[in-house]
Amino acid sequence: MQIVYNDQQLYVVDYPGHDAIEVIDKRLGRGMVIRAAAAQRFREELDGVIANGSDEDAFDILVEHYGGLLNQPAIYH
């Protein structure tokens, strides 16, 4: 488990041993887990956003692209 990104709005955890990414949108209280090719694509897109030193709007656009998959309630414990 590797925390890739964490701010006031977004939490991203990479599970390389399971080839999976977990994304939690803190504003919506919803999340998703994606695997395989979808996880790889998300990793690449997130790396691009981070490498460009993008602002919060760029992260919002990235998450909106996957918004339909944010269908699991986030449970904090």
C-alpha positions in Angstrom: 0.0 0.0 0.0 1.4 3.4 -1.0 -0.3 6.7 -0.5 0.1 8.5 -3.8 -1.8 11.7 -3.2 -3.6 13.2 -0.2 -5.1 16.7 0.1 -8.3 18.2 1.5 -10.3 16.9 -1.5 -8.7 13.7 -2.8 -7.0 10.6 -1.4 -5.3 8.1 -3.7 -3.7 4.9 -2.6 -1.8 2.5 -4.9 -1.9 -1.2 -4.2 0.9 -2.4 -6.5 0.8 -6.0 -5.3 -2.9 -6.2 -6.4 -2.5 -4.0 -9.4 -5.2 -1.7 -8.0 -5.8 2.0 -7.2 -8.2 3.3 -4.6 -9.5 6.9 -5.0 -11.6 8.7 -2.4 -13.3 12.0 -3.2 -13.5 13.5 0.2 -16.0 16.2 -0.9 -18.5 13.6 -2.1 -17.7 11.0 0.5 -17.5 8.5 -2.4 -14.7 6.3 -3.7 -13.7 3.6 -6.2 -11.2 0.8 -6.6 -9.9 0.2 -10.1 -7.7 -2.6 -11.3 -5.5 -3.8 -14.2 -5.5 -1.6 -17.3 -7.8 1.1 -15.8 -5.5 1.4 -12.8 -2.5 1.7 -15.0 -4.2 4.4 -17.1 -5.2 6.3 -13.9 -1.6 6.1 -12.6 -0.2 7.5 -15.8 -2.8 10.4 -15.9 -2.1 11.2 -12.2 1.6 11.1 -12.8 1.2 13.6 -15.6 -0.9 15.9 -13.5 1.7 15.8 -10.6 4.7 16.2 -13.0 3.2 19.3 -14.5 2.8 20.9 -11.1 -0.8 21.3 -11.8 -3.2 23.0 -9.5 -6.4 21.6 -7.9 -8.4 22.2 -11.0 -6.3 19.7 -12.9 -6.9 17.1 -10.2 -10.6 17.9 -10.3 -10.7 17.3 -14.0 -8.9 14.0 -13.7 -11.3 12.8 -11.0 -14.4 14.0 -12.9 -13.3 11.9 -15.8 -13.7 8.8 -13.5 -16.7 10.3 -11.7 -19.1 7.6 -12.8 -17.0 5.0 -11.0 -17.1 6.9 -7.7 -20.0 4.8 -6.5 -18.9 3.4 -3.2 -19.5 5.3 0.0 -16.3 6.2 1.8 -16.2 4.7 5.3 -13.8 6.2 7.7 -12.7 4.3 10.8 
